[in-house]
């Protein structure tokens, strides 16, 4: 690239460990030719930044990326995730790997993949409500009530079923490795254009997760909500649900743009993050001999 690449490094400065690592990264980037670097707190207004950053480097973990892309709203720019958390599927680069890949970034040798985001509308009986965008999932849970709840699901205005369960998750492919996976839902490749609906501890064991197109509208109604029932969006926005509330989820107009450097493998990330080593590798890691006769 002939001109400088305008980068913004976004960090949660409330965490001293992450803040120190980000400042060290910014100091290194500012010494590199070909980059113009701005450092901001993740609570800052992205739209107020001068120079129209072209790429955001989000330092922290997947939670930092979820917060960052939601804050960008309609002005989504490509994000590189640098992981300082425990388990990152989006933020899967270490600071050292990012620095090693700067030559690719400088040369424009990278790939940007656009991923599905959703819009969630929370409608109350009195006509009030909230509109939010998200990347991972919406989760309806019994919350502090500790009671089984009944949730009616419609897809494109067609009644599908009534769930009796501890809760319900509507997840994007990006979010399929988060709460959805913990609840027994399937892993979806991140670039699929689909949503998965996963009940949490359903009363009827024949009720299984449903995968359908992201072009449809998903509506959940709660005729009788116990006190303490909650709606959670990306695990970061939490609102109380009352009887008669309606939750509508559909594809957002904007998409999440994830920048990958050369050598990235989606299944390689799953292998590394989920510990998909298998029996042979397990024995090799222990340093013992493998006997093909053992079972």
N, C-alpha and C positions, 0 to 999 in steps of 0.2 A: 504494500500500500504506500502511495506517495504522501498522503496526508496523515496527520495524527488521528488515532482512533480515540474517540471520546468515551472514557469509561467512568462509571460511577460505582464506588464500592459501598455497599449497604451493610450495616452491622447494627446489632442490638447492643448498644453501649452500656446497657444496664448489667450485662454480664461481663465482669472485668477480664475473664479469661479470653472471651471472644473479642472484646475490644482491643486488648493488647495484641492479639494475633492479627487482627485487621489492620491496626496501625502499622505493624511491622510489614505487612503485605503492601500497604499503600506506599510506605517509604521505599520499598524495593521497586514498585512499579514506576514511581516518580523519577527514578534514576534511569529507567529504560527509555531508549529512543522509540518514537512512534506512538506514544500514548499520552493523552491528556487525562489526568485522574482527579476525580472529586470524591471526597469522603463524606458520607452523610449517615446520620442515625436513622434507623428504620421507622421511626415515628415522624420523620420529616415529610413535608409535602413534596412529592416527586414533581408535581407540575410547576413548582416554584424554582426548580433547578435551572441555572443558566447553561447555555451551550447545547441543549438537547442531547443528552447522553445517548449513545448508540447501543451500548451493552452495559448491563448491570452485573456486577460480581457480588453475589449475596453470600456473606460469610456467617456460618452458624450451622444450620441443619435444615431439614425439610420444613420445619415449622417456620423458619425465617423466610423461606421461599414462599410458603403459603401466604404469610402476612404481606410479603413484598408484592406479589402479583395481584393480590386483592386491592392493595393500596394504589397500584398503578391504574386500576379501573380500565377505562377504554384506551389508555395510552400504553399498551403493552410493548415493551422492548425485550430483546433476547436476554435471558438470564443464564449466567454460569453459577452453579452451586458449589461452594467450597465447604466441605463438611468438617465441622468441629463438634458435631453431636455424636450420638451413639450409633444410630442406624439410619443412614441416608440413602434413599433411592433416587432422589433428585439431586441433592447435594452430595455427589459421590466422588468429588475430587479432593484430595488433600492439598494443603497450601503448597507443598513441594511439587505435586503433580501439576498444579496450575503454573507455577514458575517455569517448570520444564517445558510447558506447552506454549509459552509466550511467543515463540517464533512462529508457531502455527496461527496464533491469534493475530499477530502482526501481519502475516502474509494473507490473511483471509482464508486460511485452510481449515475450515470448520463447517459443521452442518447444523442448521437450525430446524428443529422439528416443532410443528404447531400441535398443541394438545388441547383437548376438549375442556372447556370451562362450563359452569352451569350458572343459571340464575334461579334463586330461590325466593318465592313470594310467600310470606306468612300472613294469612288473612284471618282476621277475627270477626266474630258475629256482629260487632258494632260498626264494621266497615273500616276500622283502622288496620294497620299492618305495616310490614317492613319488606323491603326489597334488598337482596344482597347477591353478590357474585361470589363464587368459590371455585376451588380447584379439586379438592379431594372428595368430600362427601357431605351430605346432610345426615344427621342421625337424630331420630326421635326415640327418646328413652323414657322409661317409667321414672327415672331419677330418684329423688328422695322418697317417693311413695312406696318403693319396693313392691309394687303390685303388678300383676299381669295387665296389659293394656290391649284394647281392641283398636285396630287401625284399618280403615277401609282404603283399598288401593284402586284407583282408576288410571287407565292408560288411554290417552286420547278420548276421554269421556266414557270409555267402556269399563264397566265394573269388572275387576279381575278377581279379587278375593277379599275376605276379611281376615286379617292376621290377629290371632291371639298370641301375644309374645311379650318378651321383656323390652322390645324395641325394634326399630326398623332402620336400615341403612340404605340410602341411595347413593351409589358411588360411581365416579368416573373411572376410566382405566388407570389414570395416574393414582387415584386413591385406592385402587383395588388391593394394593399391598399394605394398606394401613388398617383402619378399624374393620373393614370388610374382611380382610384375611384373618384377623383374630377371631371374627365371628363365624368362620368356616366358609366364607365366600370364595369364589374362584379368582385366580390371578388373570387379569386381562393385559395383553400387550398394550403399552402406553399409547400407541398411535391409533388404536381402534376407535371408531366413532359409535360408541355404545355406552349404555348405563347398566349397572347391575343393582338389583334390589335384593337385599339379604336380610331376612328376619333374624332377630337375636333370640335364641332359645324359644323357638315356636312351640306352642302347646300341641299342635298337630305335627307329627314327625314327617308326614308326607309333604309338608310345605317346604319347598326348596328355593334357593336363590333363582331369580329370573334375570336373564340378559335380554335387552331389547335395544332398538335403535335410539340414538341420541336425537333423532328428528321428531320424536314423540314427546307429548307432554304427560308428566306423571303427577297425579294428585293424590294426596293422602288426607283423609278427614278423620277426626277424632271425636266421635259423638259423646263420649263420657271420659273426660280426662281427670285422673286422680290428682290431688294436690301434689305439686312437686314435679310433675311431668315436664320434660325439657326438650327443646330443639337446639341442636348444636350444629354449627357450620364450620367445617374444617377444624373442629376441636378448639376454636378460638373465639367464636361468637356464640353466646348462650342466651336463650330466651325461654320464658315460661310458656307452656301451652295450657290453654283452658278449653273446657268443653265446647264443641262446635267449631274449633279452629280448623283451618284448611291450609295445607302446605302444598305449594305447587312448584315443581322443578322442571326446567327445560334448558335446552342448550343456550348458552350465552352467545352474544354476537362476537365478542372478543375471544381470542384463544391465547393460551399460555405458550410462550416461545422459549424453548429450552435449547441452549447452545451446547453442542457436544464437540469435543476435540477429536482428532483422529485416534482410532484404536478403541473407542468405546464400544462395548457389547452389552445389550440389554440383558441377555441371558447370563453373560459373565457377571453382571452386577447381581442378579438374583442368586447365582451360584455362590458369590462371595458373601453377600449380605445374609442369606438365609441358611448358609452352612450346608449346601447341597454337595457334600463330599462323597458320600457313598461308603460302602464297607471297605473297599480296597484302599482308598485314600485314608480312611480312618486308621487302618492298621499301619499304613506307611508313616503317618504322622506320629504314631506312638513309637515308631522305630523298631517294631517287632517284625519277625519273619511271618510271611503269609503261607499258610498251609491250605492248599486247594481242597483238602479232605475235610477241613473244619466246617461246621455249620452253626 
